[in-house]
Amino acid sequence: MDKRALIDMKLLVQAALVAIGVLSAQSALSATISTSVDGRDNIYFTDWGSTNAGNPPSLLGSGNNPTAVSDGSGAFNFGGLGTLTGTATGSTVASGSTAYDADGSGGLYRGLPVYSLIGVWSSTAGSITAIGDSFFVGTSPTFAAPTGPSAYLFLGENDGSFGDNTGSYSVSIDYISAVPLPASLPLLAVGLAGLGLMRRRRKS
């Protein structure tokens, strides 16, 4: 292979890598899921084995049995999506006439802020099969989705009594979704780079 051919081959490889890099950079999309959480949604509605203290049996079956966060077409699988951010607005009235936002009142119940928005990850969408324990969500959540293939998010309010609750939270969750590239795109990138080099060589 002569020197000119080696130079052209090097340029072809470099152009192809640049093209593939550009295509790959465009394969990630930012998206938002919006959902509503009723003040009576109780993630402890069923006994899924929480280790948080103070989960009396009387709360089993109390309030609403929550469903997994949905993207509108069904329960959304957050598995492997990395760090999630979002916002939670609205409030619930859980005791007397005082309204609490998603950060709660500041005191602790079951190890988490009372009257706050809390969540739990589940490996199944139909009911809670817990991945870890419940966790605080609050008004400005930042948390990591589990790395496994299936991770569904259940949200609820942290309370000791759900019968007198009113109000709700509006929750938005932002994530970055990887979009698979069609297998033909890298080949197309290489082909276009090759055509460009051929045209350049003819001109020279």
Secondary structure as the mmCIF struct_conf table of DSSP 4:
data_model
#
loop_
_struct_conf.conf_type_id
_struct_conf.id
_struct_conf.beg_label_comp_id
_struct_conf.beg_label_asym_id
_struct_conf.beg_label_seq_id
_struct_conf.end_label_comp_id
_struct_conf.end_label_asym_id
_struct_conf.end_label_seq_id
HELX_RH_AL_P HELX_RH_AL_P1 LYS A 3 ALA A 25
TURN_TY1_P TURN_TY1_P1 GLN A 26 SER A 27
STRN STRN1 ALA A 28 ASP A 38
TURN_TY1_P TURN_TY1_P2 GLY A 39 ARG A 40
STRN STRN2 ASP A 41 ASP A 41
TURN_TY1_P TURN_TY1_P3 ILE A 43 TYR A 44
BEND BEND1 PHE A 45 THR A 46
BEND BEND2 ASN A 52 ALA A 53
HELX_RH_3T_P HELX_RH_3T_P1 PRO A 57 LEU A 59
TURN_TY1_P TURN_TY1_P4 LEU A 60 GLY A 61
BEND BEND3 GLY A 63 GLY A 63
STRN STRN3 ASN A 64 ASN A 64
STRN STRN4 SER A 70 SER A 70
BEND BEND4 GLY A 72 GLY A 74
STRN STRN5 ALA A 75 ALA A 75
TURN_TY1_P TURN_TY1_P5 GLY A 79 GLY A 80
STRN STRN6 THR A 83 SER A 95
TURN_TY1_P TURN_TY1_P6 GLY A 96 SER A 97
STRN STRN7 THR A 98 TYR A 100
TURN_TY1_P TURN_TY1_P7 ALA A 102 ASP A 103
BEND BEND5 GLY A 106 GLY A 107
STRN STRN8 LEU A 108 TYR A 109
TURN_TY1_P TURN_TY1_P8 ARG A 110 GLY A 111
STRN STRN9 LEU A 112 PRO A 113
TURN_TY1_P TURN_TY1_P9 VAL A 114 TYR A 115
BEND BEND6 SER A 116 SER A 116
STRN STRN10 LEU A 117 SER A 122
BEND BEND7 SER A 123 SER A 123
BEND BEND8 ALA A 125 SER A 127
STRN STRN11 ALA A 130 PHE A 136
BEND BEND9 THR A 139 SER A 140
STRN STRN12 THR A 142 ALA A 144
HELX_LH_PP_P HELX_LH_PP_P1 ALA A 145 PRO A 146
BEND BEND10 THR A 147 PRO A 149
STRN STRN13 TYR A 152 GLU A 157
BEND BEND11 GLY A 160 GLY A 160
TURN_TY1_P TURN_TY1_P10 GLY A 163 ASP A 164
STRN STRN14 THR A 166 ALA A 178
HELX_LH_PP_P HELX_LH_PP_P2 VAL A 179 PRO A 182
TURN_TY1_P TURN_TY1_P11 ALA A 183 ALA A 183
HELX_RH_AL_P HELX_RH_AL_P2 SER A 184 LYS A 203
#
